Amino acid sequence: MPMPAAQLEADLREAFPDADIFIEDLAGDGDHYKARIASPSFNGLPRVRQHQLVYAALKGKVGGELHALALETTGKPAG
């Protein structure tokens, strides 16, 4: 079953409340998304660790409700 973009964004905002988040449905099917996330939580972390934090925030939904997720992550100043 597809995951609505609003649910994906809500899950990410819960984990990264101070982030700038942009979600794009790549195929129009609710299964293939691109997420751009800029958060102070990522400051100083390598990209792999940033992505691990995102996948952890989605609590196993990638590969289930969410078929594919392309990620762009970056740190940003706190505040």
PDB file of N, CA, C and O in Angstrom:
ATOM      1  N   MET A   1       0.848  -1.181   0.000  1.00  0.00           N
ATOM      2  CA  MET A   1       0.000   0.000   0.000  1.00  0.00           C
ATOM      3  C   MET A   1       0.896   1.248   0.000  1.00  0.00           C
ATOM      4  O   MET A   1       1.829   1.338   0.798  1.00  0.00           O
ATOM      5  N   PRO A   2       0.624   2.188  -0.871  1.00  0.00           N
ATOM      6  CA  PRO A   2       1.435   3.416  -0.950  1.00  0.00           C
ATOM      7  C   PRO A   2       1.364   4.245   0.328  1.00  0.00           C
ATOM      8  O   PRO A   2       0.427   4.134   1.119  1.00  0.00           O
ATOM      9  N   MET A   3       2.371   5.067   0.498  1.00  0.00           N
ATOM     10  CA  MET A   3       2.441   5.980   1.638  1.00  0.00           C
ATOM     11  C   MET A   3       2.173   7.391   1.123  1.00  0.00           C
ATOM     12  O   MET A   3       2.879   7.860   0.230  1.00  0.00           O
ATOM     13  N   PRO A   4       1.174   8.072   1.662  1.00  0.00           N
ATOM     14  CA  PRO A   4       0.924   9.452   1.226  1.00  0.00           C
ATOM     15  C   PRO A   4       2.107  10.362   1.568  1.00  0.00           C
ATOM     16  O   PRO A   4       2.759  10.190   2.598  1.00  0.00           O
ATOM     17  N   ALA A   5       2.369  11.317   0.701  1.00  0.00           N
ATOM     18  CA  ALA A   5       3.464  12.266   0.925  1.00  0.00           C
ATOM     19  C   ALA A   5       3.304  12.987   2.254  1.00  0.00           C
ATOM     20  O   ALA A   5       4.290  13.266   2.936  1.00  0.00           O
ATOM     21  N   ALA A   6       2.069  13.288   2.622  1.00  0.00           N
ATOM     22  CA  ALA A   6       1.822  13.986   3.892  1.00  0.00           C
ATOM     23  C   ALA A   6       2.271  13.144   5.084  1.00  0.00           C
ATOM     24  O   ALA A   6       2.784  13.679   6.067  1.00  0.00           O
ATOM     25  N   GLN A   7       2.079  11.821   4.998  1.00  0.00           N
ATOM     26  CA  GLN A   7       2.513  10.943   6.090  1.00  0.00           C
ATOM     27  C   GLN A   7       4.031  10.862   6.152  1.00  0.00           C
ATOM     28  O   GLN A   7       4.618  10.872   7.234  1.00  0.00           O
ATOM     29  N   LEU A   8       4.661  10.782   4.990  1.00  0.00           N
ATOM     30  CA  LEU A   8       6.124  10.766   4.943  1.00  0.00           C
ATOM     31  C   LEU A   8       6.681  12.042   5.565  1.00  0.00           C
ATOM     32  O   LEU A   8       7.601  11.992   6.381  1.00  0.00           O
ATOM     33  N   GLU A   9       6.124  13.175   5.181  1.00  0.00           N
ATOM     34  CA  GLU A   9       6.590  14.445   5.731  1.00  0.00           C
ATOM     35  C   GLU A   9       6.338  14.515   7.234  1.00  0.00           C
ATOM     36  O   GLU A   9       7.194  14.995   7.977  1.00  0.00           O
ATOM     37  N   ALA A  10       5.184  14.047   7.695  1.00  0.00           N
ATOM     38  CA  ALA A  10       4.875  14.065   9.130  1.00  0.00           C
ATOM     39  C   ALA A  10       5.868  13.210   9.920  1.00  0.00           C
ATOM     40  O   ALA A  10       6.322  13.614  10.990  1.00  0.00           O
ATOM     41  N   ASP A  11       6.202  12.035   9.397  1.00  0.00           N
ATOM     42  CA  ASP A  11       7.174  11.168  10.071  1.00  0.00           C
ATOM     43  C   ASP A  11       8.538  11.846  10.165  1.00  0.00           C
ATOM     44  O   ASP A  11       9.209  11.780  11.195  1.00  0.00           O
ATOM     45  N   LEU A  12       8.938  12.501   9.069  1.00  0.00           N
ATOM     46  CA  LEU A  12      10.234  13.177   9.066  1.00  0.00           C
ATOM     47  C   LEU A  12      10.231  14.398   9.986  1.00  0.00           C
ATOM     48  O   LEU A  12      11.223  14.658  10.667  1.00  0.00           O
ATOM     49  N   ARG A  13       9.139  15.142  10.013  1.00  0.00           N
ATOM     50  CA  ARG A  13       9.059  16.323  10.888  1.00  0.00           C
ATOM     51  C   ARG A  13       9.052  15.930  12.365  1.00  0.00           C
ATOM     52  O   ARG A  13       9.561  16.664  13.212  1.00  0.00           O
ATOM     53  N   GLU A  14       8.478  14.780  12.662  1.00  0.00           N
ATOM     54  CA  GLU A  14       8.490  14.299  14.049  1.00  0.00           C
ATOM     55  C   GLU A  14       9.926  14.044  14.506  1.00  0.00           C
ATOM     56  O   GLU A  14      10.300  14.372  15.631  1.00  0.00           O
ATOM     57  N   ALA A  15      10.721  13.454  13.613  1.00  0.00           N
ATOM     58  CA  ALA A  15      12.109  13.128  13.951  1.00  0.00           C
ATOM     59  C   ALA A  15      13.036  14.331  13.854  1.00  0.00           C
ATOM     60  O   ALA A  15      14.015  14.425  14.594  1.00  0.00           O
ATOM     61  N   PHE A  16      12.733  15.248  12.946  1.00  0.00           N
ATOM     62  CA  PHE A  16      13.597  16.407  12.681  1.00  0.00           C
ATOM     63  C   PHE A  16      12.742  17.684  12.692  1.00  0.00           C
ATOM     64  O   PHE A  16      12.538  18.300  11.646  1.00  0.00           O
ATOM     65  N   PRO A  17      12.242  18.081  13.870  1.00  0.00           N
ATOM     66  CA  PRO A  17      11.304  19.209  13.937  1.00  0.00           C
ATOM     67  C   PRO A  17      11.895  20.544  13.494  1.00  0.00           C
ATOM     68  O   PRO A  17      11.153  21.456  13.129  1.00  0.00           O
ATOM     69  N   ASP A  18      13.214  20.671  13.521  1.00  0.00           N
ATOM     70  CA  ASP A  18      13.855  21.936  13.162  1.00  0.00           C
ATOM     71  C   ASP A  18      14.356  21.935  11.712  1.00  0.00           C
ATOM     72  O   ASP A  18      15.090  22.835  11.304  1.00  0.00           O
ATOM     73  N   ALA A  19      13.959  20.929  10.947  1.00  0.00           N
ATOM     74  CA  ALA A  19      14.475  20.763   9.585  1.00  0.00           C
ATOM     75  C   ALA A  19      13.640  21.510   8.547  1.00  0.00           C
ATOM     76  O   ALA A  19      12.453  21.771   8.739  1.00  0.00           O
ATOM     77  N   ASP A  20      14.303  21.840   7.447  1.00  0.00           N
ATOM     78  CA  ASP A  20      13.621  22.254   6.227  1.00  0.00           C
ATOM     79  C   ASP A  20      13.453  20.975   5.417  1.00  0.00           C
ATOM     80  O   ASP A  20      14.435  20.302   5.104  1.00  0.00           O
ATOM     81  N   ILE A  21      12.204  20.637   5.075  1.00  0.00           N
ATOM     82  CA  ILE A  21      11.916  19.369   4.408  1.00  0.00           C
ATOM     83  C   ILE A  21      11.112  19.638   3.140  1.00  0.00           C
ATOM     84  O   ILE A  21      10.129  20.379   3.162  1.00  0.00           O
ATOM     85  N   PHE A  22      11.535  19.036   2.050  1.00  0.00           N
ATOM     86  CA  PHE A  22      10.817  19.109   0.789  1.00  0.00           C
ATOM     87  C   PHE A  22      10.638  17.686   0.272  1.00  0.00           C
ATOM     88  O   PHE A  22      11.610  16.940   0.157  1.00  0.00           O
ATOM     89  N   ILE A  23       9.404  17.309  -0.039  1.00  0.00           N
ATOM     90  CA  ILE A  23       9.082  15.972  -0.533  1.00  0.00           C
ATOM     91  C   ILE A  23       8.596  16.083  -1.970  1.00  0.00           C
ATOM     92  O   ILE A  23       7.767  16.935  -2.288  1.00  0.00           O
ATOM     93  N   GLU A  24       9.114  15.219  -2.834  1.00  0.00           N
ATOM     94  CA  GLU A  24       8.679  15.171  -4.235  1.00  0.00           C
ATOM     95  C   GLU A  24       8.278  13.733  -4.567  1.00  0.00           C
ATOM     96  O   GLU A  24       9.048  12.801  -4.335  1.00  0.00           O
ATOM     97  N   ASP A  25       7.074  13.557  -5.110  1.00  0.00           N
ATOM     98  CA  ASP A  25       6.613  12.242  -5.562  1.00  0.00           C
ATOM     99  C   ASP A  25       7.155  12.047  -6.971  1.00  0.00           C
ATOM    100  O   ASP A  25       6.681  12.685  -7.911  1.00  0.00           O
ATOM    101  N   LEU A  26       8.132  11.182  -7.125  1.00  0.00           N
ATOM    102  CA  LEU A  26       8.850  11.041  -8.386  1.00  0.00           C
ATOM    103  C   LEU A  26       8.040  10.373  -9.487  1.00  0.00           C
ATOM    104  O   LEU A  26       8.232  10.680 -10.664  1.00  0.00           O
ATOM    105  N   ALA A  27       7.141   9.470  -9.129  1.00  0.00           N
ATOM    106  CA  ALA A  27       6.406   8.713 -10.141  1.00  0.00           C
ATOM    107  C   ALA A  27       4.904   8.956 -10.092  1.00  0.00           C
ATOM    108  O   ALA A  27       4.167   8.432 -10.928  1.00  0.00           O
ATOM    109  N   GLY A  28       4.435   9.748  -9.117  1.00  0.00           N
ATOM    110  CA  GLY A  28       3.004  10.005  -8.982  1.00  0.00           C
ATOM    111  C   GLY A  28       2.223   8.821  -8.448  1.00  0.00           C
ATOM    112  O   GLY A  28       1.000   8.770  -8.576  1.00  0.00           O
ATOM    113  N   ASP A  29       2.929   7.862  -7.843  1.00  0.00           N
ATOM    114  CA  ASP A  29       2.260   6.646  -7.381  1.00  0.00           C
ATOM    115  C   ASP A  29       2.277   6.469  -5.859  1.00  0.00           C
ATOM    116  O   ASP A  29       1.761   5.474  -5.350  1.00  0.00           O
ATOM    117  N   GLY A  30       2.863   7.418  -5.133  1.00  0.00           N
ATOM    118  CA  GLY A  30       2.923   7.306  -3.684  1.00  0.00           C
ATOM    119  C   GLY A  30       3.903   6.266  -3.190  1.00  0.00           C
ATOM    120  O   GLY A  30       3.900   5.922  -2.007  1.00  0.00           O
ATOM    121  N   ASP A  31       4.742   5.760  -4.075  1.00  0.00           N
ATOM    122  CA  ASP A  31       5.712   4.724  -3.717  1.00  0.00           C
ATOM    123  C   ASP A  31       7.156   5.145  -3.940  1.00  0.00           C
ATOM    124  O   ASP A  31       8.072   4.526  -3.398  1.00  0.00           O
ATOM    125  N   HIS A  32       7.368   6.190  -4.731  1.00  0.00           N
ATOM    126  CA  HIS A  32       8.717   6.619  -5.106  1.00  0.00           C
ATOM    127  C   HIS A  32       8.870   8.104  -4.817  1.00  0.00           C
ATOM    128  O   HIS A  32       8.313   8.943  -5.525  1.00  0.00           O
ATOM    129  N   TYR A  33       9.624   8.421  -3.778  1.00  0.00           N
ATOM    130  CA  TYR A  33       9.768   9.809  -3.352  1.00  0.00           C
ATOM    131  C   TYR A  33      11.224  10.247  -3.360  1.00  0.00           C
ATOM    132  O   TYR A  33      12.154   9.442  -3.323  1.00  0.00           O
ATOM    133  N   LYS A  34      11.370  11.555  -3.411  1.00  0.00           N
ATOM    134  CA  LYS A  34      12.658  12.191  -3.170  1.00  0.00           C
ATOM    135  C   LYS A  34      12.431  13.128  -1.989  1.00  0.00           C
ATOM    136  O   LYS A  34      11.457  13.882  -1.968  1.00  0.00           O
ATOM    137  N   ALA A  35      13.315  13.082  -1.021  1.00  0.00           N
ATOM    138  CA  ALA A  35      13.217  13.959   0.144  1.00  0.00           C
ATOM    139  C   ALA A  35      14.503  14.764   0.271  1.00  0.00           C
ATOM    140  O   ALA A  35      15.604  14.213   0.250  1.00  0.00           O
ATOM    141  N   ARG A  36      14.344  16.076   0.405  1.00  0.00           N
ATOM    142  CA  ARG A  36      15.474  16.958   0.715  1.00  0.00           C
ATOM    143  C   ARG A  36      15.273  17.427   2.144  1.00  0.00           C
ATOM    144  O   ARG A  36      14.244  18.011   2.483  1.00  0.00           O
ATOM    145  N   ILE A  37      16.271  17.164   2.979  1.00  0.00           N
ATOM    146  CA  ILE A  37      16.163  17.487   4.399  1.00  0.00           C
ATOM    147  C   ILE A  37      17.420  18.232   4.827  1.00  0.00           C
ATOM    148  O   ILE A  37      18.536  17.737   4.672  1.00  0.00           O
ATOM    149  N   ALA A  38      17.221  19.421   5.365  1.00  0.00           N
ATOM    150  CA  ALA A  38      18.327  20.205   5.927  1.00  0.00           C
ATOM    151  C   ALA A  38      18.041  20.380   7.411  1.00  0.00           C
ATOM    152  O   ALA A  38      17.040  20.989   7.790  1.00  0.00           O
ATOM    153  N   SER A  39      18.913  19.848   8.241  1.00  0.00           N
ATOM    154  CA  SER A  39      18.678  19.871   9.683  1.00  0.00           C
ATOM    155  C   SER A  39      19.972  20.067  10.452  1.00  0.00           C
ATOM    156  O   SER A  39      21.010  19.527  10.069  1.00  0.00           O
ATOM    157  N   PRO A  40      19.920  20.835  11.533  1.00  0.00           N
ATOM    158  CA  PRO A  40      21.092  20.946  12.397  1.00  0.00           C
ATOM    159  C   PRO A  40      21.512  19.584  12.980  1.00  0.00           C
ATOM    160  O   PRO A  40      22.663  19.411  13.381  1.00  0.00           O
ATOM    161  N   SER A  41      20.583  18.625  13.025  1.00  0.00           N
ATOM    162  CA  SER A  41      20.903  17.278  13.519  1.00  0.00           C
ATOM    163  C   SER A  41      21.976  16.607  12.676  1.00  0.00           C
ATOM    164  O   SER A  41      22.660  15.695  13.142  1.00  0.00           O
ATOM    165  N   PHE A  42      22.124  17.062  11.430  1.00  0.00           N
ATOM    166  CA  PHE A  42      23.089  16.459  10.525  1.00  0.00           C
ATOM    167  C   PHE A  42      24.452  17.140  10.554  1.00  0.00           C
ATOM    168  O   PHE A  42      25.404  16.645   9.951  1.00  0.00           O
ATOM    169  N   ASN A  43      24.552  18.263  11.245  1.00  0.00           N
ATOM    170  CA  ASN A  43      25.812  19.012  11.265  1.00  0.00           C
ATOM    171  C   ASN A  43      26.960  18.127  11.738  1.00  0.00           C
ATOM    172  O   ASN A  43      26.870  17.477  12.780  1.00  0.00           O
ATOM    173  N   GLY A  44      28.035  18.110  10.962  1.00  0.00           N
ATOM    174  CA  GLY A  44      29.233  17.372  11.325  1.00  0.00           C
ATOM    175  C   GLY A  44      29.176  15.877  11.077  1.00  0.00           C
ATOM    176  O   GLY A  44      30.152  15.173  11.338  1.00  0.00           O
ATOM    177  N   LEU A  45      28.049  15.376  10.575  1.00  0.00           N
ATOM    178  CA  LEU A  45      27.919  13.940  10.337  1.00  0.00           C
ATOM    179  C   LEU A  45      28.191  13.613   8.874  1.00  0.00           C
ATOM    180  O   LEU A  45      27.837  14.389   7.987  1.00  0.00           O
ATOM    181  N   PRO A  46      28.822  12.459   8.617  1.00  0.00           N
ATOM    182  CA  PRO A  46      28.989  12.051   7.221  1.00  0.00           C
ATOM    183  C   PRO A  46      27.624  11.725   6.599  1.00  0.00           C
ATOM    184  O   PRO A  46      26.665  11.402   7.299  1.00  0.00           O
ATOM    185  N   ARG A  47      27.568  11.817   5.301  1.00  0.00           N
ATOM    186  CA  ARG A  47      26.297  11.597   4.581  1.00  0.00           C
ATOM    187  C   ARG A  47      25.666  10.247   4.914  1.00  0.00           C
ATOM    188  O   ARG A  47      24.447  10.157   5.067  1.00  0.00           O
ATOM    189  N   VAL A  48      26.478   9.202   5.026  1.00  0.00           N
ATOM    190  CA  VAL A  48      25.941   7.872   5.341  1.00  0.00           C
ATOM    191  C   VAL A  48      25.208   7.900   6.679  1.00  0.00           C
ATOM    192  O   VAL A  48      24.122   7.334   6.801  1.00  0.00           O
ATOM    193  N   ARG A  49      25.784   8.545   7.667  1.00  0.00           N
ATOM    194  CA  ARG A  49      25.142   8.615   8.991  1.00  0.00           C
ATOM    195  C   ARG A  49      23.863   9.448   8.929  1.00  0.00           C
ATOM    196  O   ARG A  49      22.873   9.116   9.581  1.00  0.00           O
ATOM    197  N   GLN A  50      23.881  10.529   8.146  1.00  0.00           N
ATOM    198  CA  GLN A  50      22.667  11.345   7.972  1.00  0.00           C
ATOM    199  C   GLN A  50      21.534  10.476   7.419  1.00  0.00           C
ATOM    200  O   GLN A  50      20.407  10.527   7.912  1.00  0.00           O
ATOM    201  N   HIS A  51      21.841   9.686   6.399  1.00  0.00           N
ATOM    202  CA  HIS A  51      20.825   8.831   5.780  1.00  0.00           C
ATOM    203  C   HIS A  51      20.362   7.746   6.744  1.00  0.00           C
ATOM    204  O   HIS A  51      19.184   7.390   6.755  1.00  0.00           O
ATOM    205  N   GLN A  52      21.273   7.220   7.546  1.00  0.00           N
ATOM    206  CA  GLN A  52      20.883   6.223   8.551  1.00  0.00           C
ATOM    207  C   GLN A  52      19.873   6.808   9.534  1.00  0.00           C
ATOM    208  O   GLN A  52      18.922   6.134   9.931  1.00  0.00           O
ATOM    209  N   LEU A  53      20.082   8.060   9.923  1.00  0.00           N
ATOM    210  CA  LEU A  53      19.145   8.708  10.837  1.00  0.00           C
ATOM    211  C   LEU A  53      17.761   8.860  10.200  1.00  0.00           C
ATOM    212  O   LEU A  53      16.740   8.689  10.867  1.00  0.00           O
ATOM    213  N   VAL A  54      17.738   9.180   8.915  1.00  0.00           N
ATOM    214  CA  VAL A  54      16.447   9.311   8.213  1.00  0.00           C
ATOM    215  C   VAL A  54      15.745   7.956   8.159  1.00  0.00           C
ATOM    216  O   VAL A  54      14.560   7.858   8.475  1.00  0.00           O
ATOM    217  N   TYR A  55      16.470   6.913   7.762  1.00  0.00           N
ATOM    218  CA  TYR A  55      15.858   5.589   7.691  1.00  0.00           C
ATOM    219  C   TYR A  55      15.374   5.126   9.066  1.00  0.00           C
ATOM    220  O   TYR A  55      14.317   4.503   9.168  1.00  0.00           O
ATOM    221  N   ALA A  56      16.121   5.416  10.104  1.00  0.00           N
ATOM    222  CA  ALA A  56      15.696   5.058  11.460  1.00  0.00           C
ATOM    223  C   ALA A  56      14.420   5.794  11.835  1.00  0.00           C
ATOM    224  O   ALA A  56      13.543   5.229  12.487  1.00  0.00           O
ATOM    225  N   ALA A  57      14.313   7.053  11.425  1.00  0.00           N
ATOM    226  CA  ALA A  57      13.115   7.849  11.722  1.00  0.00           C
ATOM    227  C   ALA A  57      11.880   7.272  11.036  1.00  0.00           C
ATOM    228  O   ALA A  57      10.761   7.437  11.523  1.00  0.00           O
ATOM    229  N   LEU A  58      12.083   6.599   9.910  1.00  0.00           N
ATOM    230  CA  LEU A  58      10.948   6.029   9.168  1.00  0.00           C
ATOM    231  C   LEU A  58      10.567   4.644   9.666  1.00  0.00           C
ATOM    232  O   LEU A  58       9.633   4.037   9.142  1.00  0.00           O
ATOM    233  N   LYS A  59      11.265   4.141  10.656  1.00  0.00           N
ATOM    234  CA  LYS A  59      10.901   2.935  11.409  1.00  0.00           C
ATOM    235  C   LYS A  59      10.515   1.749  10.522  1.00  0.00           C
ATOM    236  O   LYS A  59       9.460   1.141  10.708  1.00  0.00           O
ATOM    237  N   GLY A  60      11.369   1.431   9.568  1.00  0.00           N
ATOM    238  CA  GLY A  60      11.150   0.241   8.752  1.00  0.00           C
ATOM    239  C   GLY A  60      10.146   0.390   7.626  1.00  0.00           C
ATOM    240  O   GLY A  60       9.813  -0.602   6.978  1.00  0.00           O
ATOM    241  N   LYS A  61       9.653   1.583   7.372  1.00  0.00           N
ATOM    242  CA  LYS A  61       8.653   1.763   6.307  1.00  0.00           C
ATOM    243  C   LYS A  61       9.269   1.721   4.915  1.00  0.00           C
ATOM    244  O   LYS A  61       8.574   1.424   3.944  1.00  0.00           O
ATOM    245  N   VAL A  62      10.571   2.015   4.803  1.00  0.00           N
ATOM    246  CA  VAL A  62      11.242   1.937   3.502  1.00  0.00           C
ATOM    247  C   VAL A  62      11.375   0.466   3.134  1.00  0.00           C
ATOM    248  O   VAL A  62      11.893  -0.338   3.909  1.00  0.00           O
ATOM    249  N   GLY A  63      10.905   0.130   1.952  1.00  0.00           N
ATOM    250  CA  GLY A  63      10.897  -1.260   1.517  1.00  0.00           C
ATOM    251  C   GLY A  63       9.560  -1.927   1.804  1.00  0.00           C
ATOM    252  O   GLY A  63       9.305  -3.033   1.327  1.00  0.00           O
ATOM    253  N   GLY A  64       8.709  -1.270   2.572  1.00  0.00           N
ATOM    254  CA  GLY A  64       7.364  -1.767   2.860  1.00  0.00           C
ATOM    255  C   GLY A  64       6.356  -0.797   2.269  1.00  0.00           C
ATOM    256  O   GLY A  64       6.073  -0.826   1.071  1.00  0.00           O
ATOM    257  N   GLU A  65       5.814   0.070   3.133  1.00  0.00           N
ATOM    258  CA  GLU A  65       4.861   1.087   2.671  1.00  0.00           C
ATOM    259  C   GLU A  65       5.488   2.023   1.646  1.00  0.00           C
ATOM    260  O   GLU A  65       4.813   2.520   0.744  1.00  0.00           O
ATOM    261  N   LEU A  66       6.760   2.248   1.795  1.00  0.00           N
ATOM    262  CA  LEU A  66       7.498   3.178   0.942  1.00  0.00           C
ATOM    263  C   LEU A  66       8.495   2.372   0.116  1.00  0.00           C
ATOM    264  O   LEU A  66       9.474   1.850   0.650  1.00  0.00           O
ATOM    265  N   HIS A  67       8.246   2.273  -1.174  1.00  0.00           N
ATOM    266  CA  HIS A  67       9.077   1.412  -2.023  1.00  0.00           C
ATOM    267  C   HIS A  67      10.474   1.987  -2.242  1.00  0.00           C
ATOM    268  O   HIS A  67      11.466   1.263  -2.150  1.00  0.00           O
ATOM    269  N   ALA A  68      10.557   3.296  -2.534  1.00  0.00           N
ATOM    270  CA  ALA A  68      11.853   3.897  -2.840  1.00  0.00           C
ATOM    271  C   ALA A  68      11.913   5.327  -2.313  1.00  0.00           C
ATOM    272  O   ALA A  68      10.941   6.078  -2.394  1.00  0.00           O
ATOM    273  N   LEU A  69      13.075   5.684  -1.773  1.00  0.00           N
ATOM    274  CA  LEU A  69      13.272   7.025  -1.258  1.00  0.00           C
ATOM    275  C   LEU A  69      14.671   7.501  -1.632  1.00  0.00           C
ATOM    276  O   LEU A  69      15.671   6.965  -1.155  1.00  0.00           O
ATOM    277  N   ALA A  70      14.725   8.514  -2.492  1.00  0.00           N
ATOM    278  CA  ALA A  70      15.990   9.164  -2.827  1.00  0.00           C
ATOM    279  C   ALA A  70      16.189  10.283  -1.810  1.00  0.00           C
ATOM    280  O   ALA A  70      15.275  11.069  -1.561  1.00  0.00           O
ATOM    281  N   LEU A  71      17.372  10.355  -1.229  1.00  0.00           N
ATOM    282  CA  LEU A  71      17.628  11.330  -0.171  1.00  0.00           C
ATOM    283  C   LEU A  71      18.689  12.347  -0.566  1.00  0.00           C
ATOM    284  O   LEU A  71      19.695  12.016  -1.193  1.00  0.00           O
ATOM    285  N   GLU A  72      18.439  13.579  -0.185  1.00  0.00           N
ATOM    286  CA  GLU A  72      19.448  14.639  -0.179  1.00  0.00           C
ATOM    287  C   GLU A  72      19.403  15.215   1.223  1.00  0.00           C
ATOM    288  O   GLU A  72      18.387  15.776   1.633  1.00  0.00           O
ATOM    289  N   THR A  73      20.487  15.083   1.953  1.00  0.00           N
ATOM    290  CA  THR A  73      20.535  15.593   3.318  1.00  0.00           C
ATOM    291  C   THR A  73      21.701  16.535   3.476  1.00  0.00           C
ATOM    292  O   THR A  73      22.727  16.409   2.808  1.00  0.00           O
ATOM    293  N   THR A  74      21.521  17.483   4.375  1.00  0.00           N
ATOM    294  CA  THR A  74      22.591  18.437   4.676  1.00  0.00           C
ATOM    295  C   THR A  74      22.329  19.033   6.056  1.00  0.00           C
ATOM    296  O   THR A  74      21.195  19.072   6.534  1.00  0.00           O
ATOM    297  N   GLY A  75      23.396  19.491   6.674  1.00  0.00           N
ATOM    298  CA  GLY A  75      23.254  20.205   7.933  1.00  0.00           C
ATOM    299  C   GLY A  75      22.841  21.643   7.658  1.00  0.00           C
ATOM    300  O   GLY A  75      22.851  22.105   6.517  1.00  0.00           O
ATOM    301  N   LYS A  76      22.483  22.329   8.715  1.00  0.00           N
ATOM    302  CA  LYS A  76      22.165  23.761   8.611  1.00  0.00           C
ATOM    303  C   LYS A  76      22.396  24.378   9.965  1.00  0.00           C
ATOM    304  O   LYS A  76      22.411  23.664  10.968  1.00  0.00           O
ATOM    305  N   PRO A  77      22.575  25.674  10.029  1.00  0.00           N
ATOM    306  CA  PRO A  77      22.786  26.321  11.323  1.00  0.00           C
ATOM    307  C   PRO A  77      21.603  26.109  12.260  1.00  0.00           C
ATOM    308  O   PRO A  77      20.452  26.148  11.824  1.00  0.00           O
ATOM    309  N   ALA A  78      21.870  25.890  13.519  1.00  0.00           N
ATOM    310  CA  ALA A  78      20.799  25.747  14.507  1.00  0.00           C
ATOM    311  C   ALA A  78      20.120  27.108  14.707  1.00  0.00           C
ATOM    312  O   ALA A  78      20.730  28.169  14.568  1.00  0.00           O
ATOM    313  N   GLY A  79      18.843  27.022  15.037  1.00  0.00           N
ATOM    314  CA  GLY A  79      18.137  28.267  15.340  1.00  0.00           C
ATOM    315  C   GLY A  79      17.256  28.634  14.293  1.00  0.00           C
ATOM    316  O   GLY A  79      16.581  29.660  14.385  1.00  0.00           O
TER     317      GLY A  79
END
